Amino acid sequence: MRKPRILYNVRMRAAFADPFWILRLMRGEEIIASLSAWARATGLEGGQISGLGAMRDATLGYYDESSRDYLRRDHPGPVEILSLSGGIARLEGKPYIHLHAVVSDREGRAFGGHLFRGTVTATGEIYVLPSRLLLQRAKDPVEPFSLLDLPDVPLEAP
């Protein structure tokens, strides 16, 4: 087994343990901004993200079909991240982090949605499985946001 390669950021710690990366975001780091900076520094062009931890100052959203916009809810207090799931792709040549989160408050009530922002409190434990395919997003002609732009390929097993 190969020894993990360790990268140090100003705050975040990251280790590559083939085939995935393990990241530890530190208290005070904004999740989306930190993951974007890390993806830029490593040159990652696509991947799957999962994680857990705790955060504050979270903004979660629900996409409302009728208004074609996100309904955003701010959650200033501390919440536990029960599940963080999403991906990394390229949008206009830069890393784009797309995450959804399920969180709970101190009473154990769970809520979730698209993660717009959140600041790590105790820890953010993130796992990234890189894609062997360059993942890109492009403006969709129908939806008001950018979607994964995958090549047209026959649906056959490799």
C-alpha positions, 0 to 999 in steps of 0.5 A, spaced: 500 500 500 502 506 498 503 512 503 498 517 502 501 524 499 500 529 504 498 536 501 498 542 506 494 548 505 494 554 510 488 551 514 485 545 510 489 538 510 489 534 504 491 527 503 491 522 497 489 515 498 489 512 492 483 512 489 480 518 493 482 524 496 481 525 504 480 533 506 479 536 513 476 543 513 478 547 519 474 551 523 472 558 520 473 555 513 467 556 508 466 550 505 464 551 497 470 557 497 475 552 500 473 546 496 474 550 489 481 553 491 483 546 493 480 543 486 484 549 483 490 548 486 490 540 485 488 541 477 482 536 479 477 536 473 471 532 476 469 528 481 464 526 486 464 529 493 461 526 500 462 528 507 460 530 514 462 535 520 459 541 523 457 548 520 454 555 521 452 560 517 449 555 512 445 557 506 441 552 503 436 552 497 430 549 494 429 549 487 422 552 485 419 550 479 414 555 478 418 561 479 424 558 476 429 560 482 432 558 489 428 559 495 434 560 500 434 559 507 439 561 512 441 557 518 445 562 522 446 557 528 451 551 529 448 545 525 451 538 524 452 535 517 449 529 516 450 528 509 454 532 504 453 530 497 455 532 490 460 533 485 466 537 482 466 540 474 469 545 470 465 551 468 468 556 464 475 553 465 474 554 473 472 549 478 465 549 480 462 545 486 455 543 486 453 540 493 447 538 497 447 537 504 442 534 510 443 537 516 440 537 523 439 542 529 440 541 536 433 539 537 435 533 532 430 536 526 433 535 519 433 539 513 436 540 507 437 542 500 442 545 495 448 548 499 450 555 497 454 556 503 456 554 510 462 555 515 465 549 518 465 549 526 468 543 529 471 539 522 469 538 515 471 531 513 470 531 505 472 525 501 473 526 493 473 521 488 476 523 482 473 522 475 477 519 469 473 524 465 473 531 464 466 533 467 464 540 464 458 544 466 455 549 460 449 553 460 442 550 459 438 553 454 432 551 458 434 551 465 436 558 468 443 554 471 449 550 468 448 543 467 453 537 466 455 537 459 456 530 458 458 527 451 453 523 447 455 516 447 452 509 446 449 506 452 453 500 452 457 497 458 464 498 457 
